[in-house]
Amino acid sequence: MAVIVAVIAALASLTSSLAIELSRRRAAARLQVSTAAQQAKLERLQSSLATQRDAATQHTRAAEVMATYSKPVAQAVFDLQSRLFNISGGFRGDGDLDYYRTSTLFVIADLLGWFEIVRREVQFLDLGSAEATRRVRWALEAVRDSWAENSSRLGMGDGFYLYRGEQRAIGELMVDTPAAGPTRTRGYASFVSALEGDQHFARWFDRLDAELTVLDMVPPRLVRVQRVLVDLLDLLDPERTRFPMNRDRLPGAG
């Protein structure tokens, strides 16, 4: 009898130990699952925070670019749209044809130079989906498209088209990177010197120069360009604080 009791006691003790071990293992498994879930949640949170930091950095950098370049870009936009408006009204240099042609080529090239500078600054930035950003980007594309539009689609054969590659090439030639300070475009004197003394530079303007020489009526393309430039200026200077006057759109479609 004593042996039986001892065996029963041993079995009971073993069963209890097994139950305790099984319970311990189940608790450890639950803890492991919980820890893994918490770790995954923590990793997702860290990833989300990193994404938010990256986005904030991108937006800050984009804001810095706009703060640095919005004024010279707006000035270049204003100068070109104003020149096109005046040409439409009959301006041809007040008898100085060389100045009229050269200065008109300059304001075209200057704008493309600033477009190229901004493109370089923001090409690796995600500018986001903010409405203001989208509108500026659309306006920039509208200017590029108006220059590059195929003449046959406009129902005319003007020579004022500038394909996107040509726009980039002119912009690249206009970029001036000083040893100190922000990147800028060539000044007028440097432009004239290159136009007169560097055939590699001047060849990009041959067609436009020839068109300006014989221009009579302003073609629809230049009307369209002027109008979309004013649209862009309205975004860059919405309160008309820098350019309160001389920014009317030419009549016509666009």
C-alpha positions in Angstrom: 0.0 0.0 0.0 2.8 2.4 0.9 4.4 1.8 -2.5 1.2 2.5 -4.3 0.7 5.7 -2.4 4.3 6.7 -3.2 3.7 6.0 -6.9 0.5 8.0 -6.9 2.2 10.9 -5.2 5.1 10.7 -7.7 2.6 10.7 -10.6 0.7 13.6 -9.1 3.9 15.5 -8.7 5.0 14.8 -12.2 1.6 15.8 -13.6 1.8 19.0 -11.6 5.3 19.7 -12.9 4.2 19.0 -16.5 1.3 21.3 -16.1 3.4 24.0 -14.6 6.0 23.6 -17.5 3.3 23.7 -20.1 1.8 26.8 -18.6 5.2 28.4 -18.5 5.9 27.6 -22.1 2.5 28.9 -23.2 3.1 32.1 -21.3 6.5 32.4 -22.9 5.0 31.8 -26.3 2.4 34.5 -25.7 5.1 36.9 -24.4 7.2 36.2 -27.5 4.2 36.8 -29.8 3.4 40.0 -27.9 7.0 41.2 -28.0 7.2 40.5 -31.8 4.0 42.4 -32.3 5.2 45.3 -30.3 8.5 45.3 -32.1 6.7 45.3 -35.5 4.5 48.1 -34.3 7.6 50.0 -33.1 9.3 49.5 -36.5 6.3 50.7 -38.3 6.2 53.8 -36.1 9.9 54.5 -36.6 9.4 54.1 -40.4 6.5 56.4 -40.4 8.4 59.0 -38.4 11.4 58.7 -40.7 9.1 59.2 -43.7 7.6 62.3 -42.0 11.1 63.7 -41.3 12.2 63.1 -44.9 9.0 64.8 -46.2 9.6 67.7 -43.8 13.2 68.0 -45.0 12.0 67.9 -48.6 9.4 70.6 -48.0 11.9 72.8 -46.1 14.4 72.4 -49.0 11.7 73.3 -51.5 10.8 76.3 -49.5 14.4 77.4 -49.4 14.7 77.0 -53.2 11.6 79.1 -53.7 12.8 81.7 -51.3 16.1 81.9 -53.1 14.9 81.9 -56.7 11.3 83.1 -56.8 12.2 86.8 -57.1 14.7 86.4 -60.0 12.3 84.0 -61.7 9.4 86.4 -61.3 11.6 89.2 -62.7 12.5 87.1 -65.8 8.9 86.1 -66.3 7.8 89.8 -66.1 10.5 91.0 -68.4 9.6 88.5 -71.2 5.9 88.9 -71.0 6.3 92.6 -71.0 8.5 92.5 -74.1 6.1 90.2 -75.9 3.2 92.6 -75.0 5.2 95.6 -76.3 6.1 93.7 -79.5 2.5 93.0 -80.1 1.9 96.7 -79.8 4.4 97.5 -82.5 7.7 97.9 -80.5 10.7 97.2 -82.7 13.4 99.0 -80.7 12.4 102.5 -81.7 14.6 102.3 -84.8 17.4 100.4 -83.2 16.7 97.0 -84.7 19.9 95.4 -83.3 19.0 96.3 -79.7 15.4 95.1 -80.2 16.6 91.7 -81.5 19.4 91.2 -79.1 17.5 92.3 -76.0 14.5 90.2 -77.0 16.8 87.1 -77.4 18.2 87.9 -74.0 14.9 88.0 -72.1 14.0 84.7 -73.7 17.3 83.1 -72.8 17.3 84.6 -69.3 14.0 83.0 -68.5 15.2 79.6 -69.8 18.3 80.0 -67.7 16.3 80.5 -64.5 14.1 77.6 -65.4 17.2 75.4 -65.7 18.6 76.6 -62.4 15.3 75.8 -60.6 15.1 72.4 -62.4 18.6 71.5 -61.1 17.8 72.6 -57.6 14.5 70.6 -57.3 15.1 67.6 -59.6 15.7 65.3 -56.6 13.0 66.9 -54.4 9.5 65.5 -53.9 7.6 68.8 -54.0 4.5 67.1 -52.7 0.9 67.5 -53.7 0.1 70.9 -52.2 -2.3 72.9 -54.4 0.0 75.9 -54.7 2.9 73.7 -55.7 0.9 71.9 -58.3 -0.3 75.1 -59.8 3.2 76.5 -60.1 4.4 73.3 -61.7 1.5 73.3 -64.2 2.2 76.9 -65.1 5.9 76.2 -65.7 4.9 73.3 -67.9 2.4 75.5 -69.8 5.3 77.9 -70.6 7.5 75.1 -71.9 4.7 73.5 -73.9 3.8 76.8 -75.5 7.3 77.2 -76.8 7.6 73.5 -77.8 4.2 73.1 -79.4 4.4 71.7 -83.0 3.7 74.5 -85.5 1.4 72.3 -87.6 -0.9 71.7 -84.6 -1.2 75.5 -84.2 -2.1 75.8 -87.8 0.9 78.0 -88.6 4.5 77.8 -89.7 6.2 80.3 -87.4 9.8 79.8 -86.5 9.5 80.8 -82.9 9.2 77.2 -81.7 11.7 76.0 -79.1 11.7 72.2 -78.6 12.2 71.1 -75.0 15.8 70.0 -75.7 16.5 73.4 -77.2 15.0 75.1 -74.2 17.3 73.0 -71.9 20.3 73.8 -74.1 19.8 77.5 -74.0 19.1 77.4 -70.3 22.3 75.5 -69.7 24.3 78.0 -71.6 22.8 80.8 -69.5 23.7 79.4 -66.1 26.5 81.1 -64.3 27.9 79.5 -61.1 30.0 82.0 -59.2 32.6 80.9 -56.7 30.5 82.3 -53.9 26.8 82.9 -53.6 23.8 81.4 -55.3 23.7 80.3 -58.9 22.5 82.9 -61.3 22.1 83.6 -65.1 24.5 85.5 -67.4 24.1 89.3 -67.4 23.3 91.2 -70.5 26.9 92.1 -71.3 28.1 88.5 -71.0 25.2 87.4 -73.2 25.9 89.9 -75.9 29.6 89.0 -75.9 28.8 85.3 -76.2 26.2 85.9 -78.9 28.7 87.9 -81.0 31.8 85.9 -80.3 30.9 82.3 -79.7 29.3 80.4 -82.6 28.6 77.5 -80.4 26.5 79.8 -78.2 25.0 81.8 -81.0 23.8 78.9 -83.1 21.0 78.2 -80.6 19.5 81.6 -81.4 19.9 81.7 -85.2 16.3 80.8 -86.0 14.8 83.1 -83.4 17.0 86.0 -84.5 16.0 85.5 -88.1 12.3 85.5 -87.1 12.6 88.7 -85.1 14.3 90.4 -88.0 11.3 89.9 -90.3 8.6 89.9 -87.7 5.5 91.8 -88.7 2.4 90.4 -87.0 2.9 88.6 -83.7 2.2 84.9 -84.2 -0.4 83.1 -82.1 2.5 81.2 -80.4 4.0 84.3 -78.8 0.5 85.4 -77.8 0.0 82.1 -76.0 3.5 82.3 -74.4 2.7 85.8 -73.1 -0.6 84.7 -71.6 0.8 81.7 -69.8 3.7 83.8 -68.5 1.2 86.2 -66.9 -0.5 83.1 -65.4 2.8 82.1 -63.9 3.5 85.7 -62.7 0.1 85.7 -61.0 1.3 82.7 -58.9 4.7 84.1 -58.1 3.4 87.6 -57.3 -0.3 87.1 -56.5 -0.6 90.4 -54.5 1.1 92.4 -57.3 3.5 93.8 -54.7 6.6 93.6 -57.0 4.9 94.1 -60.4 1.7 96.1 -59.9 1.5 97.3 -63.5 2.2 96.2 -67.1 1.1 92.6 -66.7 -2.1 92.5 -68.8 -2.7 89.5 -71.0 -2.8 89.9 -74.7 -6.2 89.1 -76.2 -6.5 85.7 -77.7 -6.8 82.0 -76.8 -4.4 80.4 -74.5 
